[in-house]
Amino acid sequence: SAETRHVAIDLGASSGKIALVTVRPDGLEVQEIHRFDNIPVETPQGLYWNMLSLWKDIVAGLRKLSGQNIHSIGVDTWAVDFALLDEHDLLLDGVHHYRDPRTNGIMERVQDEYGSWKVYQRNGIQFLPFNTLYQLLSVKQDHPQLLTQARTLLMVPDLLHFWLTGVKKTERTNASTTQFLHASTGQWDTLLLEDLGLPHHFLPQITEGGEGAFPLREDLQQELNFPSVKVVPPGTHDTASAVVAVPAEGENWAYISSGTWSLVGTELEHPVLTEEAFERNFTNELGVSGTVRYLKNVMGLWILQECRRSWGHADYLELYREADEARDTSLFDVDDRRFLAPGLDMPARIQTWCKEHGGEVPTTRGEVVRAVLRSLARQYGQVIKDLQSTTGKTLQQLHIVGGGAHIEPLCQWTANETGLTVLAGPTDGTLLGNALTQAMFVRGWSLSEAREKLKQNIKPRVFTPAVLQV
Ligand code: LRH
């Protein structure tokens, strides 16, 4: 039909959003349906996501649409985290947060004892201490009975799709973030898991985002009463959905998906599994339609979010104004591991880093925010340089999608540090990419047709690199 309607459910590390995206011949209409906080819960047994509360909000959001003519529903969330289910599909343990310290030291052990290059050659995934691989090893170390009891492992969006449909499958884009999906076979790397002493009987079949549909569970369908709905999993890794929503032209573009994390990368047809890519710790995550998301995680706005929390949730615009007026102090390495864990001492951690490195310490809020944003931009500059050298691409445009596209000083500093024209927007790229991927299935579009549709609506803001004064 001329008009199709897609419900995108996007869970990020700090909030969830549900939107109804209507696709018409002349463009897209985005209607926000429900927005809610995602607040992790600290317990004596570790840091957990509140899955039950998230599910409650998903159903509450869908209820607001009940009876309407919706064509499809799809969920995306952050990567790497998972649930283990027993033979009755009961949750064994909750879903741990990837920032839970339970993985401390595990990645390093695998790197030393098994060998990093050996792992990288198999899957081309960047070494991050919280990858599913190391989380599973921590379960094996601390609670091995859970792995024996488990019948199914579901990644977070797969769990939500299971609760919506009753179907247990793993969507490919998010499966690639586990660090045990084989780069050339495209299947679970059972050999790697066996080498590391991990079972794999609980790994479901892999499906492609945007390429399949499942009926809504009967009881939900009865309650929600959508006349002709299907659940169409999109690229369920939020970053995969965000990349779909890059309003790209031609070949020579890179992106920053800028939210809690900054994912700095480019779209490729084939993975780069070279020693250079390995040394620079680039990842070859998978995107929709067989694409490769060649990118690197940069710590992102997380550092700012945690500083703000320590300042009693100060107003962001106020903070940017203070940063604009503040003096420059030392920049710092945003990717230092010390910034990964949650903590109200984030400003103090930054100050300690600067002291240790003999720099000028930021003291006021404005100075801290300025140092965070400028240090992020500097790191983007470095990653873009490495991106070009490891892929041989000559980049011309850098798209910023996600919340960070709102932050003008960050966009401008990023243009200056990378020397690339920055195109900022859409700010709700993940939601749009999720909905567009559902539309690809429902309407039979290709990825480039989806992006053409997006470009009818999105006019990015342009930031030109400042000319260096010599
Ligand atoms: C961003 C993101 C990122 C992952 C991280 C765990 O939300 O999905 O791509 O590395 O969360």
Residues whose N, C-alpha, C, O or C-beta is under 5 A from the ligand:
A	BS01	LRH	T77 W78 A79 V80 D238 T239 W261
